[in-house]
Amino acid sequence: MKLSKRILSALLMISFILIAATTEMGLSKRICKAQSDSFSGVCFTNNNCAIICQLAEQFEDGQCEFDVPFPRCVCTKAC
């Protein structure tokens, strides 16, 4: 009986450590944004923007940003 309590407490401790570690990693991930220098015109589709960001500017992704008067292509990557 004592052994099973020790095992249970050890498993609980390990699970708390794993949860804390994964939570810490998730919180530290930041996304850096930059307006595309290579994309020309008004951005209408995220797909075209992402292709330009990945191929021409070595970013991980790109998407249209619509909260400005003219939609623009914004490139993103983890930083």
C-alpha positions in Angstrom: 0.0 0.0 0.0 2.8 2.4 0.8 4.5 1.7 -2.5 1.4 2.5 -4.5 1.0 5.9 -2.7 4.6 6.7 -3.5 4.1 5.8 -7.1 0.9 7.8 -7.3 2.6 10.8 -5.8 5.6 10.5 -8.1 3.3 10.3 -11.1 1.4 13.3 -10.0 4.6 15.3 -9.5 5.8 14.3 -13.0 2.5 15.3 -14.5 2.6 18.7 -12.8 6.1 19.3 -14.1 5.1 18.4 -17.6 2.1 20.7 -17.5 4.2 23.5 -16.2 6.9 23.0 -18.9 4.4 22.9 -21.8 2.6 25.9 -20.5 5.8 27.9 -20.2 6.8 27.0 -23.8 3.4 28.0 -25.1 3.5 31.4 -23.4 7.0 32.3 -24.7 6.1 31.8 -28.4 5.8 35.2 -30.1 4.8 36.0 -33.6 6.8 38.7 -35.4 5.0 40.7 -38.2 6.4 42.8 -41.0 4.7 44.4 -44.0 5.8 42.6 -47.2 8.3 44.5 -49.3 7.8 42.2 -52.4 4.0 42.1 -52.5 2.5 44.7 -54.9 -1.0 45.8 -55.1 -4.0 45.3 -52.8 -4.0 42.1 -50.8 -7.2 40.1 -51.5 -6.2 36.4 -50.7 -4.1 35.1 -47.9 -2.7 32.4 -50.2 -1.0 34.8 -52.6 0.4 36.8 -49.7 1.8 33.6 -48.0 3.5 32.5 -51.2 5.3 35.8 -51.6 6.3 35.9 -47.9 7.7 32.4 -48.0 9.5 32.4 -51.3 10.7 36.0 -51.6 11.2 37.1 -48.0 11.9 33.8 -46.1 9.0 34.2 -43.7 7.0 31.2 -42.4 3.6 32.6 -43.5 1.7 35.7 -44.6 -1.8 37.0 -44.5 -3.8 40.0 -45.7 -4.4 42.6 -43.0 -7.8 44.3 -43.5 -7.9 46.8 -40.7 -6.2 49.5 -42.8 -7.8 51.5 -45.7 -6.2 49.3 -48.3 -5.6 45.7 -47.4 -1.9 44.9 -47.3 0.2 41.7 -47.1 1.8 41.1 -43.7 4.5 38.4 -43.4 4.7 36.4 -40.1 7.3 34.2 -38.4 8.0 32.9 -34.9 10.6 35.1 -33.2 
